[in-house]
């Protein structure tokens, strides 16, 4: 039996304002490099990228570069991606190797970062200790099918860090999902600007107006310690109560069969995420399988039952998640500091944003979808560098609409006419909570209540 997320009625948070230094200040970036990134657990890759002994992935954050390897059948190791002789990077991207040989002076290391060769070692007259020539290790662990790293040797265990999000997402079994597509780019905005574009649904009317044809996108949002999550709310006057939360919201229009089918097909066509082909196909059959008078609840229940059966027939088994847990989990979350996830029974849409060097106005942005597949039928994927200005664009149209905001937000925040961010206290607690925790870690002071701001 899945443990349900505990939900209690909470007061709406007070409206708050926080300054723009976190987005535009070079000094802030430097402090992030000292107080934030070396101290937090970061999602570095998927376990599926390290299937065989010798598989490796390089993960870079600011000026630190990390090698993550499948060091034996039952172990994943992580260590700094730098030769201890003169500092040359040992590897880039991903691949497979049984050892890492520096291309500068031929020093070599095994799959756990231990030095196995120093060219002409006798020249040092015994001064080179093992501790000095081995590469410093980095904390590494797995959860949800992801590999996580932490540079702090005294960090809390990964599971403790991820709670309560880990318990909330465990029933969705993300470890059983595999890449469907993955894209990345260098974007002209701060990593927080990029992440926040996908942390709330308050932007739908302004950014994705075409989607209002199919459904309402009013949401509740809540803080979960370091993390946060949100979901759809049927009624604007009831917030954060289990009864008003929904996982699948009804479509617009009296004929719910057509409404759900149109919405599902639009999402798959324009976002290439947040649904599956199985769910779209089952939705298209609703007009033939149910009467026009069927209620939203009846249509939704029939649709999900049909899609679940269709998937089972092809070898994809849905997780069993009780209704209360679904309602409380909502449909998306932010894992502090830089990961946003939107989830369903058999899929997750994932966004990761991180700094690009010391420039506060640039970031590395990555988007990808993981999905359940019949065993052995997972698609072969790789990271594709896809700039938003590419013609034709590789990014889905809905994400391109989000991109149109990100650069303009970054430019606007540098204007002296902007007086600070004031997120919606009901629908954008995901954004406020990010900055509340950043302020605590960075020592910059908590966001200010809006009523107290000058």
C-alpha positions in Angstrom: 0.0 0.0 0.0 1.5 3.4 -1.0 2.0 5.9 1.8 -0.1 8.9 0.9 1.2 12.4 1.2 -0.2 14.0 4.3 -2.2 17.1 3.4 -3.7 19.7 5.8 -5.4 22.9 5.0 -2.9 25.7 5.1 -3.2 29.5 5.0 -2.3 31.3 1.9 1.2 32.6 2.3 1.7 36.4 2.6 2.6 38.1 -0.6 6.4 38.7 -0.7 8.9 40.6 -2.8 12.5 39.6 -3.4 15.3 41.6 -5.2 16.8 41.0 -8.6 20.5 40.5 -7.5 20.0 36.7 -7.5 19.4 37.0 -11.3 21.8 39.7 -12.5 24.7 40.1 -10.1 28.1 38.7 -10.9 28.9 38.8 -7.2 25.9 36.6 -6.5 27.1 34.0 -9.0 30.5 33.9 -7.2 28.8 33.3 -3.8 26.6 30.6 -5.3 29.8 28.9 -6.3 30.9 28.9 -2.7 27.7 28.4 -0.7 25.2 26.7 -3.0 26.5 24.4 -5.6 29.1 22.6 -3.6 26.6 22.0 -0.8 23.5 20.6 -2.5 22.5 17.3 -4.1 22.3 17.7 -7.9 20.7 15.4 -10.4 23.7 14.6 -12.7 22.4 11.9 -15.1 20.2 8.8 -15.4 21.2 5.4 -14.2 20.4 4.1 -17.7 23.4 6.1 -19.0 25.7 4.0 -16.9 24.5 0.5 -17.8 27.9 -1.2 -18.4 31.1 -1.2 -16.5 33.2 1.6 -17.9 30.3 3.8 -18.9 30.9 7.4 -17.8 29.2 10.8 -17.9 30.8 14.2 -17.3 28.8 16.7 -15.3 30.0 20.3 -15.1 28.8 22.9 -12.6 30.4 26.4 -12.7 34.2 25.6 -12.7 33.9 22.2 -11.2 33.9 19.1 -13.5 32.8 15.7 -12.3 33.3 12.2 -13.7 30.6 9.7 -12.9 31.3 6.1 -13.8 29.9 2.6 -13.6 33.0 1.4 -11.7 31.7 -2.2 -11.3 28.4 -4.0 -11.9 27.0 -2.9 -8.5 28.7 0.5 -8.0 28.6 4.0 -9.4 31.5 6.2 -8.5 32.0 10.0 -8.8 35.2 12.0 -8.6 36.6 15.3 -10.0 37.4 15.2 -13.7 40.9 16.6 -13.4 44.3 15.0 -13.6 46.2 15.6 -10.4 49.4 16.4 -12.2 48.7 19.6 -14.0 44.9 19.9 -13.9 43.9 18.8 -17.4 40.4 17.5 -17.8 40.3 13.8 -18.3 37.1 13.3 -20.3 34.2 15.2 -21.8 30.6 14.3 -22.6 29.9 10.6 -22.1 31.3 7.3 -23.3 33.0 4.1 -22.1 36.5 3.6 -20.9 38.3 1.1 -18.7 40.7 3.8 -17.4 41.2 7.5 -17.9 44.5 8.5 -19.4 45.5 12.1 -19.3 46.3 13.3 -22.9 48.8 15.8 -21.5 51.4 13.7 -19.7 49.9 10.2 -19.8 49.1 9.9 -16.1 46.3 7.3 -15.8 43.4 6.6 -13.4 41.0 3.7 -12.8 37.2 3.9 -12.7 37.1 5.1 -9.1 39.6 7.8 -9.7 42.6 6.1 -8.2 45.9 6.8 -9.9 47.3 3.7 -11.7 50.2 5.3 -13.5 52.6 8.3 -13.1 55.0 8.7 -15.9 58.6 8.5 -14.6 57.3 8.4 -11.0 60.9 7.9 -9.6 61.7 11.4 -10.6 59.8 12.6 -7.5 62.1 10.6 -5.2 59.2 9.1 -3.3 57.5 12.5 -2.6 54.2 11.5 -4.3 51.8 9.9 -1.8 48.8 7.9 -2.9 46.5 10.5 -1.3 48.2 13.2 -3.4 47.9 11.4 -6.8 44.4 9.9 -6.4 41.5 12.1 -7.5 39.3 13.4 -4.7 36.0 11.5 -4.4 32.5 13.0 -4.5 29.4 11.8 -2.8 27.1 9.9 -5.2 23.8 8.1 -4.7 20.7 7.1 -6.8 17.0 7.7 -6.4 14.2 7.6 -8.9 16.5 6.3 -11.7 18.7 9.4 -11.4 22.3 9.6 -10.3 22.9 12.5 -7.8 26.2 14.0 -6.7 27.2 16.2 -3.8 30.6 17.8 -3.4 30.2 18.2 0.4 31.7 15.2 2.3 29.5 16.0 5.3 26.3 16.3 3.4 23.0 14.7 4.6 22.0 11.5 2.9 20.3 11.9 -0.5 17.0 10.4 0.7 16.9 12.8 3.7 17.6 15.7 1.4 14.9 14.8 -1.1 12.1 14.4 1.4 9.1 14.8 1.3 9.3 14.9 -2.5 10.9 11.4 -2.6 8.0 9.9 -0.7 5.5 11.8 -2.9 7.0 10.6 -6.1 8.0 7.0 -5.1 4.6 5.6 -6.2 5.1 6.9 -9.7 8.2 4.7 -10.0 10.4 7.1 -12.1 13.2 4.5 -11.9 11.2 2.4 -14.3 11.1 5.1 -16.9 13.6 5.7 -19.7 14.5 8.6 -22.0 12.2 9.4 -24.8 13.9 12.6 -25.9 16.5 15.0 -24.5 17.6 18.4 -25.7 19.9 21.1 -24.3 21.1 24.6 -25.1 22.9 27.6 -23.7 20.3 30.3 -23.1 20.6 34.0 -22.5 19.1 34.1 -19.0 20.0 33.2 -15.5 19.4 29.6 -14.4 16.7 30.7 -12.0 14.9 32.6 -14.7 14.9 29.5 -16.8 13.8 27.2 -14.0 11.0 29.5 -12.9 9.5 29.5 -16.4 8.5 25.9 -15.8 7.8 26.0 -12.0 4.2 27.4 -12.2 1.1 27.4 -14.4 0.2 31.0 -13.7 1.8 32.0 -17.0 -0.5 29.8 -19.2 -2.9 32.6 -20.1 -0.2 35.0 -21.1 2.2 32.6 -22.7 0.1 29.7 -23.9 -3.3 31.3 -24.6 -4.1 28.6 -27.1 -4.3 26.0 -24.3 -7.2 27.9 -22.6 -9.4 26.5 -25.3 -9.1 23.0 -23.7 -9.0 23.5 -20.0 -8.6 25.8 -17.0 -5.1 26.1 -15.5 -5.7 27.6 -12.1 -3.4 25.9 -9.5 -2.6 25.5 -5.9 1.1 25.5 -4.8 2.8 24.6 -1.6 6.3 24.6 0.0 7.9 21.3 1.0 10.9 22.5 3.0 13.6 22.9 0.4 11.3 21.8 -2.3 7.8 22.6 -3.5 4.9 21.2 -5.6 1.7 22.2 -7.2 -1.4 20.9 -8.9 -4.7 21.9 -10.5 -7.6 23.3 -8.5 -11.2 23.0 -9.6 -12.4 26.0 -7.6 -10.5 29.3 -7.1 -12.1 30.0 -3.7 -10.8 26.7 -2.2 -7.0 26.4 -1.9 -4.9 23.6 -0.6 -7.7 21.3 0.5 -7.7 17.7 -0.6 -11.3 17.9 -1.8 -10.6 20.7 -4.3 -7.4 19.3 -5.7 -7.5 17.3 -8.9 -4.9 15.3 -10.8 -6.7 15.2 -14.1 -8.8 18.3 -14.7 -11.9 18.2 -16.9 -11.8 19.7 -20.3 -13.9 22.7 -21.4 -17.2 22.2 -23.1 -20.3 20.0 -22.4 -19.0 17.0 -24.3 -16.2 15.8 -22.2 -15.3 13.0 -24.6 -14.3 15.5 -27.3 -12.8 17.9 -24.8 -10.4 15.4 -23.3 -9.4 14.0 -26.7 -8.7 17.4 -28.1 -6.7 18.5 -25.1 -4.6 15.3 -25.1 -3.9 15.5 -28.8 -2.9 19.1 -28.6 -0.5 18.5 -25.7 1.2 15.7 -27.5 1.4 17.6 -30.8 2.7 20.9 -29.3 4.6 19.8 -26.2 5.6 16.3 -27.1 5.3 15.6 -23.4 2.9 15.4 -20.4 1.0 12.6 -22.1 1.7 9.5 -24.1 0.6 8.1 -27.5 -1.4 5.4 -25.6 -3.3 8.0 -23.7 -4.0 10.0 -26.8 -5.3 7.0 -28.7 -7.6 6.0 -25.8 -8.9 9.5 -25.6 -9.8 9.5 -29.3 -12.0 6.4 -28.8 -14.1 8.1 -26.2 -16.7 9.4 -28.6 -17.3 5.8 -29.8 -17.3 4.2 -26.4 -19.4 6.6 -24.2 -22.6 8.6 -24.7 -22.4 12.4 -25.1 -24.1 12.8 -21.7 -21.3 11.2 -19.8 -20.0 13.3 -16.9 -16.4 14.5 -16.7 -15.7 12.0 -13.9 -17.2 9.1 -16.0 -15.2 10.1 -19.1 -12.0 10.5 -17.2 -12.4 7.1 -15.4 -13.2 5.3 -18.6 -10.3 7.0 -20.5 -7.7 6.1 -17.9 -9.0 2.5 -17.5 -8.8 2.1 -21.3 -5.3 3.6 -21.6 -4.1 1.5 -18.7 -5.4 -1.7 -20.4 -3.9 -0.7 -23.7 -0.5 -0.2 -22.1 -0.8 -3.5 -20.2 -1.4 -5.3 -23.5 1.9 -4.0 -24.9 3.8 -4.7 -21.7 3.7 -1.4 -19.9 2.2 -1.7 -16.4 0.9 1.3 -14.6 1.8 1.9 -11.0 -1.0 1.6 -8.5 -1.5 5.0 -6.8 -4.5 5.8 -4.7 -6.7 8.8 -5.4 -5.8 10.7 -2.3 -2.1 10.4 -3.1 -2.7 11.5 -6.7 -4.7 14.6 -5.6 -2.1 15.6 -2.9 0.9 15.1 -5.2 -0.5 17.4 -7.9 1.2 17.3 -11.3 4.6 18.9 -10.9 7.3 19.8 -8.4 10.6 21.7 -8.0 13.5 19.9 -6.5 15.8 22.4 -4.9 17.7 24.0 -6.3 17.5 23.5 -10.1 15.2 20.6 -11.2 11.5 20.8 -12.2 9.4 17.7 -12.8 6.0 17.3 -14.3 4.6 13.8 -13.8 2.0 11.3 -14.8 1.4 7.5 -14.5 3.9 6.6 -17.1 5.9 9.7 -17.9 7.8 12.7 -16.6 8.8 15.9 -18.2 12.0 17.2 -16.7 13.8 20.5 -16.8 17.3 21.2 -15.4 19.0 24.6 -15.4 22.5 25.5 -14.2 25.0 28.4 -14.5 27.1 28.9 -17.6 30.4 30.0 -16.3 30.4 33.2 -14.3 27.9 35.0 -16.5 24.7 35.7 -14.5 22.9 36.3 -17.8 23.5 32.8 -19.3 22.6 29.3 -18.3 22.8 25.7 -19.5 19.2 24.6 -20.0 18.1 21.0 -20.5 14.7 19.5 -21.2 13.9 15.8 -21.5 11.0 13.3 -21.2 11.3 9.9 -19.6 8.6 7.3 -20.1 7.7 3.6 -19.4 8.4 1.2 -22.2 8.0 -2.5 -22.8 11.1 -4.2 -21.6 13.8 -4.0 -24.4 11.8 -1.5 -26.4 13.3 1.7 -25.0 14.4 4.1 -27.8 18.1 4.9 -28.3 18.6 8.5 -27.4 21.4 11.0 -26.8 21.8 14.6 -25.8 21.1 16.9 -28.7 22.4 20.4 -28.7 19.4 22.4 -30.0 19.4 26.2 -29.9 16.0 27.9 -29.9 17.0 30.0 -32.9 17.6 26.8 -35.0 15.5 26.6 -38.2 13.5 24.4 -38.0 13.5 24.4 -34.2 13.9 21.0 -32.5 12.3 22.2 -29.3 8.5 21.6 -29.1 6.3 24.7 -29.9 5.0 25.1 -26.4 8.5 25.3 -25.0 9.4 27.8 -27.7 6.7 30.0 -26.2 8.3 29.7 -22.8 11.7 30.5 -24.3 10.3 33.8 -25.7 9.8 34.9 -22.1 13.0 33.8 -20.6 15.4 36.2 -22.5 13.0 39.1 -22.2 12.6 38.6 -18.4 16.4 38.6 -18.0 16.6 41.9 -19.9 13.7 43.4 -18.0 15.2 42.6 -14.6 18.3 44.7 -15.4 16.2 47.8 -15.9 16.2 50.3 -13.1 12.4 50.5 -13.5 12.0 47.0 -12.1 11.5 47.0 -8.4 11.7 43.3 -7.5 9.8 40.1 -8.1 6.3 39.7 -6.5 5.1 36.1 -7.2 1.5 35.1 -6.9 1.2 33.9 -3.2 -1.4 31.2 -4.2 -0.1 29.9 -7.5 3.6 30.7 -7.4 4.7 29.5 -4.0 7.1 27.2 -6.0 8.9 30.4 -7.0 8.9 32.1 -3.7 10.0 29.0 -1.8 13.0 28.7 -4.2 14.2 32.2 -3.2 13.3 31.8 0.4 15.7 28.8 0.6 18.3 30.5 -1.6 18.3 33.5 0.7 18.8 31.3 3.7 21.7 29.5 2.2 23.3 32.5 0.6 22.9 34.7 3.7 21.1 37.5 1.8 18.0 37.7 4.0 14.5 36.3 3.5 12.1 37.8 0.9 10.3 40.9 2.3 6.5 40.9 2.9 5.1 43.1 0.1 3.1 45.2 2.5 6.4 46.2 4.2 8.3 47.0 1.0 9.0 50.6 0.3 
